[in-house]
Amino acid sequence: MNPTSGGRAPPGTPNLAASAAVRHVHFCLTCPNRGVALQALRQVTAERCESEHKTVHGRLEYRMTMPRSRKFDENSLLDAAIELFWVHGYAATSLAQVSTATGVTNGSLYQAYGSKRALFLAAYRKYCAQRVAIVADVFTRERPGIEQAVTAYFDAIVANCAAHADRRGCLMLNTISELGTDPDIADISSATVDAMEDAVAEGLCRVVPRSADAADITVSAAQIVALSQALIQLSRMGRDHAALRRIGAQSAAATERLLQAA
């Protein structure tokens, strides 16, 4: 096609008419020394092609590496994913179910997370952070003593269990049972338990005597978190919630006797 004819060149064809240098060499083809003119034309055309190639390649590279904006509310999506994984478990939950529940297409989910596992890990981290927040919320409130603080925590755990009539338990405990050997799950779960124990220990420090031993406080915090997880499992088995509260109250009284005696 004649580049000066006004027709549209096929995609990727260098636009010779756009280059004054190429246009000059093109006109020189009519001169007697055509060999020199053709050599110059090839050189300028090659440079033009290389320049256009770099420009197109750069644009494609930018498009491939630029962050993709997510056209959905991630918090709402993760909340819905938490609900599905919590009720059905990891293996029995598909991205298609998440897509149906949220209205976010499978393609968008894959584009945002890459895999079901990556989406689950994001949801799992959010859930675990919420569980730590429940513990911290109880123990940052003013309580008159050790027994009252610990009893309030166990009561909050039992109340949270009672709020779910389907006896779904705890997503963290359920996931440890299903995927506990996964290194990422193990790391997140371990860090979550550590954060819970730290929150309990900090709360206990506000109400224990100054003479209380730091090691006793640390061990007591670990025991309190462990018992709270046991209460969740007992609730999932159908144990009466009033009985669970009595177990918590008795443990709270025993914790106070231990730390007061220090």
Secondary structure as the mmCIF struct_conf table of DSSP 4:
data_model
#
loop_
_struct_conf.conf_type_id
_struct_conf.id
_struct_conf.beg_label_comp_id
_struct_conf.beg_label_asym_id
_struct_conf.beg_label_seq_id
_struct_conf.end_label_comp_id
_struct_conf.end_label_asym_id
_struct_conf.end_label_seq_id
TURN_TY1_P TURN_TY1_P1 PRO A 3 THR A 4
BEND BEND1 SER A 5 GLY A 6
HELX_LH_PP_P HELX_LH_PP_P1 GLY A 7 PRO A 10
TURN_TY1_P TURN_TY1_P2 PRO A 11 GLY A 12
HELX_RH_3T_P HELX_RH_3T_P1 LEU A 16 ALA A 18
HELX_RH_AL_P HELX_RH_AL_P1 ALA A 20 CYS A 28
TURN_TY1_P TURN_TY1_P3 LEU A 29 THR A 30
BEND BEND2 CYS A 31 PRO A 32
HELX_RH_AL_P HELX_RH_AL_P2 ARG A 34 THR A 65
BEND BEND3 MET A 66 MET A 66
HELX_LH_PP_P HELX_LH_PP_P2 PRO A 67 ARG A 70
BEND BEND4 PHE A 72 PHE A 72
HELX_RH_AL_P HELX_RH_AL_P3 GLU A 74 HIS A 88
BEND BEND5 TYR A 90 TYR A 90
TURN_TY1_P TURN_TY1_P4 ALA A 91 ALA A 92
HELX_RH_AL_P HELX_RH_AL_P4 LEU A 95 THR A 102
HELX_RH_AL_P HELX_RH_AL_P5 ASN A 106 TYR A 113
BEND BEND6 GLY A 114 SER A 115
HELX_RH_AL_P HELX_RH_AL_P6 LYS A 116 PHE A 139
TURN_TY1_P TURN_TY1_P5 THR A 140 THR A 140
BEND BEND7 ARG A 141 ARG A 141
BEND BEND8 PRO A 144 GLY A 145
HELX_RH_AL_P HELX_RH_AL_P7 ILE A 146 ALA A 162
TURN_TY1_P TURN_TY1_P6 ALA A 163 ALA A 163
TURN_TY1_P TURN_TY1_P7 ALA A 165 ASP A 166
HELX_RH_AL_P HELX_RH_AL_P8 LEU A 171 LEU A 179
TURN_TY1_P TURN_TY1_P8 GLY A 180 THR A 181
BEND BEND9 ASP A 182 ASP A 182
HELX_RH_AL_P HELX_RH_AL_P9 PRO A 183 VAL A 207
BEND BEND10 VAL A 208 VAL A 208
TURN_TY1_P TURN_TY1_P9 ARG A 210 SER A 211
HELX_RH_AL_P HELX_RH_AL_P10 ALA A 214 ARG A 236
TURN_TY1_P TURN_TY1_P10 MET A 237 GLY A 238
HELX_RH_AL_P HELX_RH_AL_P11 HIS A 241 GLN A 260
#
